[in-house]
């Protein structure tokens, strides 16, 4: 009698386990095909009153997102948020796909511009709000001819603000906020200003030193108040676009109020109660995978990003749009 019951129980257990696996597989497939909008409210006494209620959308790690249903979902979600500013924090293009498209062009297989899907996305985003963009590590493929790269030329001609070791100001009602941009340290190897520097941390500090020195040479805004960072500075409220989150301790030593970052892909596989499993340049169980962090006087928002690269699948880690509302703390 027992010999006939045990096999049935064994089959039942196997069927239950298969049903559970199928359920989780279906749930994960649903998550990967849909977008989550994560909303933050960031308050600061340094924020000018003219920017109270300013809405910022951050997109990161799109990795040559193709035209199609998913892209339309992305645009619809961004449009619904009614952004005042759009920030793209690196890896807009994917290096493997960009190079494949470039090789096809050189071989005469196509006449299309490499990165064409990404340029079309930028054109449509510019209909919604001004776009500010910094290079991630995958944008290294744009450096073969950095001054005349057709992708770079196209995005500048359409009005995208490229903030690679650059600053920009957004003005409203006579008040302003500052945007600083850091390109990924891996893309600096052709820049003579950083020759001889080893390691991403040293290059990150050098970029921030340049931006800080440039800011100090300009007229400071006496109404801006003290800076949040460790340096003496009375500059305006400052947003920093920086692809790498692992340098937060460095960002916190500079006059930066809020950092927008990506690169970690949320840890790619997210485990219950443990967070992300692995992130580039951080390894297993990364310190920074997704969410809100702080160091010094600055805060950092780290997005899980949109696309994938080396690992084509996410686990319990849906693509993410970040929506930030700025508030003036009185």
C-alpha positions in Angstrom: 0.0 0.0 0.0 2.7 2.5 1.0 4.6 1.7 -2.2 1.7 3.0 -4.4 1.1 6.1 -2.3 4.6 7.5 -2.2 5.1 7.7 -6.0 1.8 9.6 -6.2 2.9 12.0 -3.5 6.2 12.4 -5.3 4.5 13.3 -8.5 2.2 15.7 -6.7 5.1 17.5 -5.1 6.8 17.8 -8.5 3.7 19.2 -10.1 3.3 21.7 -7.3 6.9 22.8 -7.7 6.5 23.1 -11.5 3.3 25.2 -11.0 5.2 27.5 -8.6 8.1 27.9 -11.1 5.7 28.6 -14.0 3.9 31.2 -11.8 7.2 33.0 -11.0 8.4 32.7 -14.6 5.1 34.3 -15.8 5.2 37.0 -13.2 8.8 37.8 -14.0 8.0 38.0 -17.7 5.2 40.4 -17.0 7.6 42.6 -14.9 10.2 42.6 -17.6 7.7 43.8 -20.2 6.3 46.6 -18.2 7.6 49.8 -16.7 7.5 50.9 -13.1 7.6 54.7 -12.2 9.3 55.3 -8.9 8.5 58.7 -7.4 10.6 60.7 -5.0 10.1 64.1 -3.4 13.3 65.9 -2.6 13.1 68.9 -0.3 15.9 71.4 0.3 16.1 74.9 1.8 18.7 75.6 -0.9 16.2 75.1 -3.7 15.0 78.5 -5.2 11.3 79.0 -4.7 10.9 79.3 -8.5 11.7 75.6 -8.8 9.3 74.4 -6.1 7.3 71.6 -7.7 9.8 71.1 -10.6 9.4 67.6 -12.0 12.5 65.7 -13.2 12.4 62.4 -15.1 15.5 60.3 -15.1 16.1 57.6 -17.7 19.2 55.4 -17.6 20.8 52.4 -19.2 18.4 52.2 -22.2 21.0 50.1 -24.1 19.8 50.9 -27.7 16.1 50.4 -26.9 14.4 49.4 -30.1 11.3 51.0 -31.6 8.1 49.1 -30.7 5.5 48.5 -28.1 7.8 48.9 -25.1 9.2 52.2 -26.3 5.7 53.5 -26.8 4.9 52.5 -23.2 8.0 54.4 -22.1 7.1 57.6 -23.9 3.5 57.4 -22.6 4.7 57.0 -19.0 7.1 60.0 -19.4 4.4 62.1 -21.0 2.0 61.3 -18.1 4.5 62.6 -15.6 4.6 66.1 -17.4 8.4 66.6 -16.8 10.2 70.0 -16.7 13.6 68.3 -17.2 14.7 65.0 -18.7 18.0 63.5 -17.5 19.7 60.5 -19.2 22.5 59.2 -17.1 24.5 57.0 -19.5 24.4 53.9 -21.7 21.8 55.3 -24.0 23.4 53.1 -26.7 24.6 49.6 -26.3 28.2 49.1 -27.5 27.6 45.7 -29.1 24.5 46.7 -31.1 26.1 50.1 -32.0 29.2 48.4 -33.4 27.1 45.8 -35.3 25.1 48.6 -36.9 28.3 50.5 -37.7 29.9 47.4 -39.4 26.7 46.9 -41.4 26.9 50.5 -42.6 30.6 50.1 -43.5 29.9 46.8 -45.4 27.1 48.5 -47.4 24.4 46.3 -45.9 22.4 49.3 -44.7 22.5 53.1 -45.1 21.1 53.8 -41.6 22.9 55.8 -39.0 24.3 53.6 -36.1 22.2 54.3 -33.0 19.3 55.4 -35.1 16.7 54.1 -32.6 18.3 56.0 -29.8 18.3 59.2 -31.8 14.6 58.8 -32.7 13.9 58.3 -29.0 15.7 61.5 -28.2 13.8 63.4 -30.9 10.5 62.3 -29.3 11.7 63.0 -25.7 12.6 66.5 -26.8 9.0 67.1 -27.6 8.2 66.7 -23.9 11.1 68.6 -22.1 14.7 69.7 -22.4 17.1 66.7 -22.4 20.4 66.5 -20.6 22.7 63.6 -21.2 26.1 62.2 -20.0 28.1 59.3 -21.4 28.1 55.9 -19.7 30.7 53.2 -20.2 28.9 51.9 -23.4 29.3 55.3 -25.0 33.0 54.5 -25.4 32.0 53.4 -28.9 31.4 57.0 -29.8 35.0 57.9 -29.2 36.6 56.6 -32.4 36.2 60.1 -33.8 34.9 62.1 -30.8 34.7 65.5 -32.6 33.0 64.3 -35.7 31.1 61.2 -34.6 27.8 61.3 -36.5 25.8 60.2 -33.5 27.2 62.9 -31.3 26.8 65.5 -34.1 23.1 64.5 -34.5 22.2 64.7 -30.9 23.8 68.2 -30.6 22.1 69.4 -33.7 18.7 68.3 -32.4 19.3 70.2 -29.1 20.3 67.6 -26.6 22.5 69.1 -23.9 25.6 66.9 -23.6 27.1 67.4 -20.2 30.4 65.5 -20.3 32.5 67.4 -17.7 30.3 70.4 -18.4 27.9 72.5 -16.5 24.6 74.1 -17.5 22.0 76.3 -15.8 18.3 76.2 -15.9 16.7 79.5 -15.1 13.1 80.4 -14.1 11.7 83.7 -12.8 15.2 85.1 -12.4 16.4 82.2 -10.3 18.5 79.2 -11.4 19.7 75.7 -10.6 23.0 74.2 -11.8 23.5 70.9 -13.6 26.9 69.2 -13.6 27.7 66.2 -15.7 30.4 63.5 -15.4 31.1 61.2 -18.3 32.0 57.6 -17.3 35.7 57.4 -16.3 36.3 54.7 -18.9 35.5 57.2 -21.7 38.3 59.6 -20.7 41.3 57.7 -22.2 41.6 60.1 -25.1 41.2 63.2 -23.0 44.6 64.8 -22.3 43.3 66.6 -19.2 43.2 63.2 -17.4 46.4 61.6 -18.8 48.3 59.6 -16.2 45.4 59.2 -13.8 44.7 55.6 -12.8 41.4 54.3 -11.6 37.9 55.6 -11.9 37.9 57.3 -8.5 40.9 59.5 -9.3 39.4 60.5 -12.7 36.1 61.2 -11.0 37.8 63.5 -8.5 39.7 65.2 -11.3 36.4 65.9 -13.2 34.8 67.3 -10.1 37.8 69.5 -9.4 37.6 70.9 -12.9 33.9 71.7 -12.5 34.4 73.2 -9.1 37.3 75.4 -10.2 35.2 76.6 -13.2 32.3 77.4 -10.9 34.5 79.3 -8.4 35.7 81.5 -11.3 32.2 82.7 -11.9 30.1 85.0 -9.8 28.6 83.1 -6.9 24.9 83.4 -6.2 24.8 85.1 -2.7 21.2 83.9 -2.3 22.0 80.3 -2.7 23.2 79.7 0.8 26.0 77.4 2.0 26.9 74.4 -0.1 26.1 70.9 1.1 29.5 69.4 0.3 32.8 69.7 2.1 34.2 72.4 -0.2 33.7 76.1 0.6 31.2 77.3 -2.1 28.1 79.3 -2.2 27.0 78.2 -5.6 23.4 77.4 -6.6 21.4 74.2 -6.0 23.3 71.6 -8.0 22.2 68.4 -9.7 24.9 66.0 -10.7 24.5 63.5 -13.6 27.0 60.6 -12.9 26.7 57.1 -14.4 28.7 55.4 -11.6 27.0 55.1 -8.2 30.0 53.5 -6.4 31.7 57.0 -6.2 29.0 58.5 -3.9 31.6 59.1 -1.2 33.5 61.3 -3.6 30.4 63.1 -4.8 29.6 64.0 -1.2 32.8 65.9 -0.8 31.8 68.4 -3.5 29.1 71.1 -3.7 26.4 68.8 -5.0 22.9 68.6 -3.7 21.4 65.7 -5.6 23.0 63.0 -7.8 21.3 61.0 -10.5 23.0 57.7 -11.3 22.6 54.3 -13.0 25.0 51.6 -14.2 24.0 49.0 -11.5 20.9 47.7 -13.3 19.3 47.3 -9.9 21.7 44.4 -9.3 20.1 42.6 -12.3 18.7 39.7 -10.2 16.9 41.1 -7.1 16.6 38.6 -4.2 13.9 39.0 -1.4 15.4 40.8 1.6 18.8 40.8 0.0 18.5 43.3 -2.8 20.6 43.1 -6.0 22.8 40.2 -6.7 25.5 41.7 -8.9 26.4 45.1 -10.3 29.2 46.1 -12.6 32.3 47.5 -10.8 30.8 46.5 -7.5 30.6 42.7 -7.7 28.2 40.5 -5.8 25.7 42.0 -3.3 26.6 45.6 -4.3 26.4 48.4 -1.7 24.6 50.5 -4.2 21.9 48.8 -6.3 18.8 51.0 -6.4 17.0 53.6 -4.4 18.0 56.7 -2.4 21.3 57.1 -0.7 23.2 60.0 1.0 26.8 60.9 1.7 28.1 64.2 3.1 25.5 66.8 2.4 24.3 65.3 -0.9 21.7 62.6 -1.8 21.9 60.1 -4.7 19.0 58.6 -6.6 20.1 55.3 -8.2 17.7 54.0 -10.9 17.4 50.4 -11.9 17.4 51.5 -15.5 15.5 50.4 -18.5 17.5 48.0 -20.7 19.9 45.1 -20.5 23.3 44.3 -21.9 25.5 41.3 -21.1 22.7 39.6 -19.2 19.5 39.8 -21.3 17.0 39.0 -18.5 16.2 40.7 -15.2 14.8 38.8 -12.2 12.2 40.5 -10.0 13.7 43.8 -11.2 11.3 45.6 -13.6 12.6 48.4 -15.8 12.3 51.7 -14.0 11.6 55.3 -14.8 12.5 57.7 -11.9 10.2 60.7 -11.3 11.5 63.4 -8.9 9.6 66.4 -7.6 11.7 69.1 -6.1 10.3 71.1 -3.1 11.6 74.2 -1.4 11.9 73.6 2.3 11.0 76.7 4.2 
